[in-house]
Amino acid sequence: MRGATLAKWAAVATAVALAGTGCGGGDGGGGGGAEGIVSASWGDPQNPLEPANTNEVQGGKVLAMIFRGLKQYDPKSGAAENLLAEKIETTDSTNFTITVKDGWTFSNGEKVTAKSFVDAWNYGANLKNNQRNAFFFGQIEGYAQVHPESGEPTAQTMSGLKLVNDKVFTVKLTQKFSTWPDTLGYAAFSPLPQAFFTDHDAWVAKPIGNGPYTIQSYAKGSQMELVKWDGYPGEDKAQNGGVTLKVYTDNNTAYTDLVAGNLDLVDDVPASQLKNVEADLGDRYINQPAGIIQTLAFPFYDPAWNKPGQEKLRTGLSMAIDRDQITQTIFQNTRTPATDWTSPVLGEAGGFSETLCGDACKYNAAEAKKLVAEGGGIPGGTMKISYNADTGSHKEWVDAVCNSINRALGNTSACVGNPIGTFADFRNQITQSKMPGPFRAGWQMDYPLIQNFLQPLYYTGASSNDGKWTNQEFDDLVDKANAEADTATAVKTFQQAEEVLRDDMGAIPLWYQNGSAGYSERISDVTLNPFSVPVYEQITVN
C-alpha cells in the first residue's frame, strides 16, 4: 500500500479522457441554451470520474469542466488563485484555516460547504475506497490511520481534518509545507455533494459536480456529451452550449475529420500531420510551450531490470538516443530535447536547468555502447518499449528511439516497439505492474512547481511512480525541500534530489512537449492553458 508518511507534497498529472453528428450545434439541452455545441477529440478515461481516482489526462479534461475547487490555476500563467476559498490562513505553515465562499452549489442544487471538502478528502484518503490518488492526502495528519502501509484502517477520517462550521475547516499537516495551498487546485481536492455518498453507483454513472458544465450522457468508446450549466455561479461561465467529447482511437482519424469539417477541435495534432498542419489550418493551428515532458520509465519491479550496476545500462541507453535528430525530423520542432526532468516553463528561478542532466542526455554512441556493456547489457538481449497505439502518434517516435539505440549499439534487435491497443489498456497494464520493459511516461504538470515534476513520479510509493523506482536519499531531499519556507532554498534542494535521480537514471528524460491544437472555422476563442488542455469554457461557436 502507499505509505502513510510518504506524501509531503501531493500531485499528479493532471498535472490531467461517435454516435453524434460531426459538429453538433443547436440547442445544448439540459439548460445549455442555444450557443452551439463544440465537438472535440477525446479518449476514454481509465477509471470512473471520481476526483480522487483520476490521474490521467483524458479523465482530467472532464473533471476540469465539471468541478471547481478551492484554488483555480490561471489559464494563461498557471498561477494558483483562490476560487471557492475565501481565504486560506496559517501562521506556521503546518496548521491551515480554510474559509469557503458562500453562494456556490452543485448542479443538483446542493450547497457547497466546508463539509463538502472534508467528506471528499476523507473519502479519497481512505484505503477501503481504493482511490488511485489517495497519496495526495498523505501530508495531512492522520493519513497513516486511514491508509496504513499494511493491514486495515484503524480510523475512518483523518485527525488533521476538522470541520468548524458550514464555512470553515482546518487542516493540520505532518510537517511544514509553506506552499501547500498551491496544490489545492488539483482535481483530487474537489468538493463532493452528499449525492456521491448516498447513491454512489448513480453518481458514478452520471457524475454531479459544481463546474460550468454538467454531464448529459456518456457512451464508453463513443462519446460524452457535456452541456452548459446555466446555474453555475462562477465568473468563468461557459461561452458555448456544451462540448461533445468524441472518442478516437487514432489521432490521424480525428485530424482528418477536423480538416473535413466533421470535428471542431483536436488538442493533440499527430506527428505525421505536422508537415501539413499550417497549410491545412493556417492561424487555426496552435503551437505553444507547455508544462509537459516525455520520459522512458523502467519496470523496477522486474528483477531483470533492477540489478546492481544497471544505472550504467540506463545511462547508456539515454546516451544512445539522438534527441536532436528525433525532435527535428519526427516532431518538426514541436519538441525540445530534455536537459533535466522538469520543464522550461518553470524558468531558472522555478527549477528548470539546461545543464542538470549533462552528458547523460547527450547523444554519444561510443560511450553509450560502453556503458550498456558495463551495466550488464539489455536483459534478454532485446528491449521492448511499450506505448499506447491509439493516440499521440507514439509509434513514430518509439520507432525512431529504437532505431537510434540500435544504431548506437550496433545491434538491429537491441530495441523494438511494443504497441498496446488503447490508452486505457496501456494504463491498466502499467498500474498492474505488467510492463515487459521500458515504457513511455509522459507527464503534464498540475501546477508550475518543480516538486510537481519530481515527487509524484519518483518518490517511493507515490501515486504516479509507475516504475516503482525507490531511493532513500532522493526521498529525504524531497522531504527537506518540502519543509523549506524559502522558495529559492527549496528549489535548490529539489535540484539536489534531481541529481540523485540523474545519477541512478531512474527514468530517461526525452524531450519537452509543446501544446498543439487545431480547430475548425466554426469556432473561435480557442486557447490552451499552460497544461496543454483546451480552455473549453472560453470557446465560442460562430
C-alpha positions in Angstrom: 0.0 0.0 0.0 1.0 3.6 -0.4 2.8 4.6 2.8 1.3 6.8 5.4 4.4 9.1 5.7 5.2 9.3 2.0 3.4 12.3 0.8 4.7 15.7 1.8 3.7 17.2 -1.4 0.8 15.8 -3.3 0.1 16.0 -7.0 -0.5 14.1 -10.3 -0.6 14.5 -13.7 -3.1 16.4 -14.1 -0.7 17.5 -14.0 -4.9 15.8 -16.0 -10.5 11.1 -21.0 -19.4 8.5 -32.3 -22.7 8.4 -32.3 -23.5 12.1 -32.7 -23.3 14.4 -35.7 -19.9 15.7 -36.8 -20.0 19.2 -35.4 -23.1 19.4 -33.2 -24.9 22.7 -32.9 -28.3 23.9 -32.0 -29.8 23.6 -28.5 -27.4 22.3 -26.0 -30.1 20.7 -23.8 -30.0 20.5 -20.1 -30.0 24.2 -19.7 -27.3 24.6 -22.3 -29.0 27.3 -24.3 -28.6 27.8 -28.0 -25.0 29.0 -28.1 -24.0 25.8 -30.1 -22.1 22.7 -29.2 -18.4 22.2 -29.7 -17.2 18.8 -30.8 -13.7 17.7 -29.7 -11.4 14.7 -29.9 -11.0 12.6 -26.7 -10.1 9.2 -25.3 -12.0 7.1 -22.8 -10.7 7.7 -19.2 -9.0 4.8 -17.4 -11.2 5.0 -14.3 -14.6 6.3 -13.2 -14.5 10.1 -12.9 -14.2 10.3 -9.2 -11.9 13.2 -8.4 -9.6 11.2 -6.2 -9.5 8.3 -8.6 -8.4 10.1 -11.8 -4.7 10.6 -12.5 -4.6 10.7 -16.3 -5.2 13.4 -18.9 -8.4 12.2 -20.6 -10.4 11.9 -17.3 -8.7 15.1 -16.1 -10.2 17.1 -19.0 -13.7 16.2 -17.9 -13.0 16.9 -14.2 -11.7 20.3 -15.2 -15.1 21.1 -16.8 -17.4 19.7 -14.2 -15.6 20.7 -11.0 -14.2 23.8 -9.3 -12.1 23.7 -6.2 -10.6 26.0 -3.5 -8.0 27.2 -6.0 -8.0 27.6 -9.8 -5.0 27.7 -12.0 -4.9 30.8 -14.2 -5.4 29.7 -17.8 -2.5 31.9 -19.0 0.1 31.8 -16.3 -0.8 28.7 -14.3 -0.7 30.6 -11.1 -2.9 29.3 -8.2 -5.6 31.7 -7.3 -8.4 31.5 -4.8 -11.7 30.3 -6.2 -14.0 28.7 -3.7 -11.6 29.6 -1.0 -12.5 32.9 0.6 -9.2 32.7 2.4 -6.5 30.2 3.5 -4.7 31.3 6.6 -1.6 29.9 8.5 0.9 31.2 11.0 3.2 28.2 10.9 2.9 26.5 7.5 1.6 23.4 9.3 -1.9 24.4 10.5 -4.2 25.9 8.0 -7.7 27.5 8.4 -9.8 27.5 5.2 -12.9 29.6 4.7 -15.2 28.6 1.9 -17.1 31.2 -0.1 -20.9 31.5 0.1 -23.0 31.2 -3.0 -21.7 28.0 -4.6 -23.8 25.0 -5.3 -23.5 21.7 -7.1 -25.5 21.3 -10.2 -28.2 19.2 -8.3 -28.8 22.2 -6.1 -26.9 21.1 -3.0 -24.9 23.8 -1.3 -21.1 23.6 -1.4 -19.9 23.9 2.2 -16.8 23.1 4.2 -18.2 19.7 4.8 -18.2 19.1 1.0 -14.4 19.2 1.1 -13.9 17.4 4.4 -16.0 14.5 3.4 -14.5 14.3 -0.1 -10.9 14.3 1.2 -11.6 11.7 3.9 -13.2 9.5 1.2 -10.2 10.0 -1.1 -7.7 9.1 1.6 -9.4 6.0 3.0 -7.8 2.8 2.0 -11.0 0.9 1.7 -12.2 3.2 -1.1 -9.3 2.2 -3.3 -8.8 5.7 -4.7 -5.8 6.0 -7.0 -5.0 9.5 -5.8 -5.1 8.7 -2.0 -1.4 9.6 -1.8 -2.3 13.2 -2.4 -3.8 13.5 1.1 -0.8 11.9 2.7 0.6 15.2 4.0 -2.5 15.5 6.3 -2.1 14.3 9.9 -4.0 11.1 10.4 -3.5 9.7 6.9 -1.5 6.8 8.4 -4.6 5.6 10.3 -7.0 5.7 7.3 -4.4 4.5 4.8 -1.9 2.2 6.5 1.0 0.7 4.7 -0.3 -2.7 5.6 -3.4 -4.1 7.4 -6.8 -2.5 7.8 -7.5 1.2 8.6 -7.8 2.0 12.3 -9.7 5.2 11.6 -12.3 6.3 9.1 -11.3 10.0 9.0 -8.1 11.9 9.2 -7.4 13.5 12.6 -5.8 16.5 10.9 -9.0 17.4 9.1 -11.6 19.2 11.3 -14.9 20.7 10.4 -15.5 24.0 12.3 -18.8 25.1 10.7 -20.5 25.3 7.3 -17.9 27.7 6.0 -14.7 26.8 7.8 -12.5 23.8 8.2 -9.0 23.3 9.5 -6.1 21.2 8.2 -3.0 20.0 10.2 -0.1 18.7 8.2 2.6 16.3 9.3 5.3 18.9 8.7 5.8 22.5 7.5 4.6 23.0 3.9 4.6 26.6 3.0 3.1 26.3 -0.5 0.6 23.5 0.2 -2.3 25.8 -0.7 -1.0 26.0 -4.3 -1.7 22.3 -4.7 -5.4 22.7 -3.9 -6.4 23.5 -7.5 -5.8 19.9 -8.4 -8.9 17.9 -9.1 -8.3 15.4 -6.3 -9.1 18.1 -3.8 -12.5 18.9 -5.4 -15.6 19.0 -3.2 -18.3 16.3 -3.5 -22.0 16.5 -2.9 -23.9 14.3 -0.5 -25.4 12.5 -3.5 -21.9 11.0 -4.1 -22.2 9.2 -0.8 -25.9 8.4 -0.6 -26.1 6.8 -4.0 -22.6 6.2 -5.2 -23.4 4.0 -8.1 -25.8 6.6 -9.6 -23.2 9.3 -9.1 -20.5 7.3 -10.9 -23.0 6.6 -13.8 -23.6 10.3 -14.1 -21.2 12.5 -12.1 -22.5 15.6 -10.4 -20.1 18.5 -9.9 -20.0 22.2 -9.4 -18.3 23.4 -12.6 -19.5 25.3 -15.7 -20.7 22.0 -17.4 -22.8 19.0 -16.5 -22.6 15.6 -18.0 -25.7 14.8 -20.1 -24.6 11.3 -21.3 -21.7 9.0 -21.8 -21.3 6.0 -24.1 -18.0 4.4 -23.5 -16.0 4.0 -26.7 -18.2 6.5 -28.4 -18.7 10.0 -26.8 -19.5 12.0 -23.8 -22.0 14.9 -24.0 -21.5 17.8 -21.6 -23.8 20.8 -21.6 -23.5 24.3 -20.2 -24.9 24.7 -16.7 -26.8 27.9 -16.6 -26.8 27.9 -12.8 -23.0 28.0 -12.5 -22.1 30.8 -10.1 -18.5 31.4 -11.2 -17.2 34.1 -13.4 -15.8 31.6 -15.9 -19.2 30.6 -17.3 -19.3 28.5 -20.5 -19.5 30.7 -23.6 -20.9 27.8 -25.7 -23.9 25.5 -25.2 -21.8 22.4 -24.4 -18.9 20.2 -25.5 -19.3 16.7 -27.1 -16.1 14.7 -26.5 -15.8 12.2 -29.3 -13.7 9.1 -28.7 -10.9 8.4 -31.3 -8.5 5.5 -31.2 -6.4 7.2 -33.8 -5.4 10.8 -33.8 -4.9 10.8 -37.5 -8.6 10.0 -38.0 -9.5 12.9 -35.7 -7.3 15.2 -37.6 -8.8 14.1 -40.9 -12.3 14.7 -39.5 -11.2 18.2 -38.4 -9.9 19.1 -41.9 -13.0 17.7 -43.5 -15.2 19.8 -41.3 -16.6 16.9 -39.2 -14.9 17.9 -35.9 -14.3 21.2 -34.3 -11.2 20.7 -32.1 -8.2 18.4 -32.0 -6.0 19.1 -29.0 -3.1 16.8 -29.9 -2.0 17.2 -33.6 -0.4 13.9 -34.6 3.3 14.0 -35.5 2.5 12.6 -39.0 0.4 15.7 -39.8 2.8 18.4 -38.5 4.2 18.9 -42.0 0.7 19.7 -43.3 -0.9 21.5 -40.4 -0.1 25.1 -41.3 -1.2 24.6 -44.8 -4.4 22.9 -43.7 -5.3 25.2 -40.8 -3.4 28.4 -41.1 -3.9 30.5 -38.0 -6.2 27.9 -36.6 -3.2 25.8 -35.5 -1.8 26.4 -32.0 1.8 25.5 -31.1 3.0 26.8 -27.7 5.3 25.7 -24.9 3.6 23.6 -22.2 4.5 22.0 -18.9 4.9 18.6 -20.4 7.8 16.2 -20.5 8.2 12.8 -22.2 10.3 10.1 -20.5 11.0 6.5 -20.6 10.2 4.7 -17.3 11.7 1.4 -16.3 9.9 -1.6 -14.5 12.0 -1.7 -11.4 9.5 -4.2 -10.0 11.0 -6.7 -12.5 14.2 -8.2 -11.1 15.7 -8.4 -14.6 15.5 -4.6 -14.7 16.6 -3.9 -11.1 20.1 -5.3 -10.6 23.1 -3.6 -9.1 25.1 -1.6 -11.6 22.2 -1.2 -14.1 22.4 2.6 -13.6 25.2 2.3 -16.2 22.8 0.4 -18.5 20.1 3.0 -18.2 22.5 5.9 -18.6 24.0 4.2 -21.7 20.5 3.9 -23.2 19.9 7.6 -22.6 23.1 8.5 -24.4 22.1 6.2 -27.3 19.1 8.4 -28.1 19.7 11.2 -30.6 17.2 13.6 -29.2 18.1 16.5 -31.6 17.5 14.4 -34.7 14.3 12.9 -33.4 12.7 16.2 -32.3 13.6 17.8 -35.6 12.6 15.1 -38.0 9.6 13.5 -36.2 8.2 16.4 -34.4 9.0 19.3 -36.7 10.4 21.4 -33.7 7.3 21.0 -31.6 9.5 19.2 -29.0 12.7 20.3 -27.4 15.4 17.9 -26.2 15.3 17.4 -22.5 18.2 18.6 -20.3 16.5 17.8 -17.0 13.4 16.2 -15.6 11.2 19.3 -15.3 10.0 21.8 -18.0 11.3 25.1 -19.4 8.0 26.8 -18.4 9.3 26.8 -14.8 12.2 29.1 -15.7 15.5 29.0 -13.9 14.1 30.5 -10.7 11.5 27.8 -10.7 14.0 25.0 -11.0 14.4 24.3 -14.7 18.0 23.6 -15.7 19.7 23.4 -19.1 22.7 21.6 -17.6 21.5 19.2 -14.8 21.3 16.1 -16.9 24.6 16.9 -18.6 26.3 14.3 -20.8 23.8 11.7 -19.7 21.2 13.3 -22.0 23.6 13.9 -25.0 24.0 11.5 -27.9 27.3 9.7 -27.7 27.2 6.3 -29.4 30.6 5.1 -28.3 30.1 5.9 -24.6 26.5 4.5 -24.8 27.8 1.2 -26.1 30.5 1.1 -23.4 28.1 1.9 -20.5 25.4 -0.6 -21.7 28.0 -3.4 -21.7 29.4 -2.3 -18.3 25.8 -2.3 -17.0 25.3 -5.9 -17.9 23.7 -5.5 -21.3 20.0 -5.4 -22.1 18.0 -8.0 -20.2 17.1 -10.9 -22.6 19.0 -9.2 -25.4 16.0 -7.2 -26.7 14.3 -4.2 -25.0 10.6 -3.6 -25.7 9.4 0.0 -25.4 5.7 -0.2 -24.6 3.3 2.6 -25.7 -0.4 3.1 -26.4 -1.2 2.8 -30.1 -4.4 4.8 -30.2 -3.4 8.4 -29.6 -0.4 10.7 -29.6 1.4 9.2 -32.7 3.7 7.4 -30.4 4.7 4.7 -32.9 6.8 7.2 -34.9 8.9 8.4 -32.1 9.3 5.0 -30.4 10.5 3.5 -33.7 12.9 6.4 -34.0 14.2 6.0 -30.5 14.7 2.3 -31.1 16.5 2.9 -34.4 18.8 5.4 -32.6 19.6 2.9 -29.9 20.1 0.0 -32.3 22.4 2.2 -34.4 24.5 3.3 -31.4 24.8 -0.2 -30.0 25.5 -1.8 -33.4 22.6 -4.3 -32.9 19.5 -4.2 -35.0 17.5 -6.2 -32.5 18.5 -4.3 -29.3 15.3 -2.3 -29.2 11.8 -2.8 -30.6 8.4 -1.0 -30.1 5.7 -2.8 -28.2 2.3 -1.2 -29.1 -0.7 -1.7 -26.8 -4.1 -1.1 -28.3 -5.7 1.6 -26.2 -4.7 4.2 -23.7 -6.9 2.5 -21.0 -5.4 -0.9 -21.7 -1.9 0.6 -21.6 -2.6 2.3 -18.3 -4.1 -0.8 -16.8 -1.0 -2.8 -17.6 1.1 -0.1 -16.1 -0.9 0.1 -12.8 -0.9 -3.7 -12.6 3.0 -3.7 -13.0 2.9 -5.8 -16.1 5.3 -3.9 -18.4 7.9 -6.2 -20.1 10.5 -3.4 -20.3 10.7 0.4 -20.6 7.5 2.3 -21.3 6.5 5.8 -22.3 5.7 8.0 -19.4 4.5 11.5 -20.4 3.9 14.0 -17.6 1.6 17.0 -17.7 2.1 19.4 -14.8 -0.7 20.2 -12.4 0.9 23.5 -11.3 4.2 25.2 -12.2 6.3 24.0 -9.3 9.5 21.8 -9.6 8.0 19.5 -6.9 5.3 18.5 -9.3 7.8 17.0 -11.8 9.6 15.0 -9.1 7.7 13.8 -6.1 4.6 12.4 -7.8 6.8 10.4 -10.2 9.8 9.3 -8.3 9.1 9.4 -4.5 8.8 6.0 -3.0 5.2 4.8 -3.2 4.0 8.0 -5.0 0.8 7.5 -6.9 2.4 8.1 -10.3 5.6 6.3 -9.6 4.6 3.7 -12.2 8.1 2.1 -12.5 8.4 1.7 -8.7 11.8 3.4 -8.5 12.9 4.0 -5.0 15.8 5.8 -3.4 16.0 6.9 0.2 18.4 9.8 -0.5 16.0 11.2 -3.1 13.1 10.8 -0.6 15.0 12.6 2.2 15.9 15.5 0.0 12.3 15.9 -1.2 11.2 15.9 2.4 13.8 18.5 3.2 12.7 20.7 0.3 9.1 20.5 1.2 9.8 21.8 4.7 11.8 24.8 3.4 10.0 28.1 3.9 12.3 29.9 1.5 11.3 29.2 -2.1 14.8 29.6 -3.6 16.3 27.3 -1.0 13.6 24.7 -1.6 14.2 24.8 -5.4 17.9 24.1 -4.8 17.1 21.2 -2.6 14.7 19.8 -5.1 17.5 20.0 -7.7 19.8 18.1 -5.4 17.1 15.3 -5.3 17.0 15.5 -9.1 20.8 14.9 -9.3 20.2 11.7 -7.3 17.6 10.7 -9.9 20.1 11.5 -12.7 22.9 9.5 -11.2 20.7 6.4 -10.9 18.9 7.3 -14.2 15.6 6.4 -12.5 13.9 7.4 -15.8 15.2 8.7 -19.1 14.1 12.2 -20.0 13.5 12.5 -23.7 12.0 15.9 -24.6 9.7 18.8 -23.6 6.5 19.0 -25.4 4.7 22.0 -26.8 0.9 22.1 -26.6 -0.6 21.7 -30.0 -4.2 22.0 -31.3 -6.2 22.6 -34.4 -9.7 23.9 -34.7 -12.4 24.5 -37.3 -13.7 27.7 -38.8 -16.9 27.1 -36.9 -15.4 28.0 -33.5 -13.3 30.9 -32.1 -11.5 32.0 -28.9 -9.6 28.7 -28.7 -6.7 28.6 -26.3 -4.6 26.1 -24.5 -3.7 26.6 -20.8 -0.1 26.0 -19.6 -1.0 22.4 -19.1 -1.8 22.0 -22.8 -5.6 21.5 -22.1 -8.1 23.5 -24.1 -9.9 26.2 -22.1 -13.3 24.7 -23.2 -15.5 27.2 -21.4 -14.0 30.1 -23.4 -14.7 28.7 -26.8 -17.4 30.4 -28.8 -19.4 28.9 -31.7 -19.6 31.2 -34.8 
